Amino acid sequence: MHVRSFAQVLTERQGERLPQGLAAVPHDDLPSLHTLAAGIERDRDAVTSTKRPNARRASPKENSPQCTKVKKQAKCLFLKVPRSVAVCVSQLPVRVLDRRNLFLLEASMSDLYSPIPELNLLKEFQDRLGGRFFSDGFELFDYDDDLDWFCGSADPEYLDRLIPFAYATGSGSYYALWRCDDRADLATLPVIFFGDEGACRVEARDLRELFRLLACPPEEEDLERLNPGHQEYVTWLGRNFGLTAPEHPDDVVEPAMGEYFQQFANWVQIATRGTIDVAG
């Protein structure tokens, strides 16, 4: 059984094929996958549990030291796989792996930054700039970094609905995708701005709308610092997506707020038990 088959067992919940999949993993030359499979084998009861992943409280078995270790192994898998393997378990339904986005998809000849093609293209562009900025304060960091803007006010099951991916300002604010539902195309999820001074808001309806926002002309005092990187980005955006900057940032932000603000505000209230409000 190869990587694709093993991924299918996990993502399609084919529990009856799990023993076969685990037994076949050692025959592939993928040490990190071996480690993951061994962890699943040691805590198979938690992996094959029929309880829903979004259950309010974790079972004692899920909180066991063994299961916690498996989660950590799974989270690190993407960083350790060889070039011949792309990882992708972004919608992995298995309980022991649903803490963070991983990747278990078939072979790829290049390392992937994320399971989202749009972000992968942007990462390639950012790397080509060699440290030059193209939009004030914006910079991709490790996909799905373990950040908690709520400072412990929200349970892990709610934090798992957020996928941080980039700094939004030079002072520590950042962007995250919000899993407002279980759609498969992560690029269409709304983008949330989490401010370093305590503000958070819906910034864009999806990644491509955020990309348009990043193409807005820099402030006059930033022109020298951001050019020619910004001009290169505008060209890249048009060439890859056929998109241009909005006439005004509000042309992106206001539709996003109109579509998602109330839903997001309600979600934050529930996630933080009423301790944090989202300003409109």
JOUR-V863493 format. One record per run of one state. SS is the DSSP state (A for helix, B for strand, O for the rest). FROM is the first residue (numbers start at 1). LEN is the number of residues. If there is no record, write none. Layout:
BEGIN
<<SS;FROM;LEN> <SS;FROM;LEN>>
END
This chain:
BEGIN
<<O;1;2> <A;3;9> <O;12;3> <A;15;11> <O;26;5> <A;31;12> <O;43;1> <A;44;4> <O;48;17> <A;65;16> <O;81;5> <B;86;4> <O;90;5> <A;95;3> <O;98;4> <B;102;4> <O;106;11> <A;117;12> <O;129;10> <B;139;2> <O;141;15> <A;156;4> <O;160;2> <B;162;6> <O;168;6> <B;174;5> <O;179;7> <A;186;3> <O;189;1> <B;190;5> <O;195;5> <B;200;5> <O;205;2> <A;207;8> <O;215;5> <A;220;7> <O;227;2> <A;229;13> <O;242;8> <A;250;22> <O;272;9>>
END
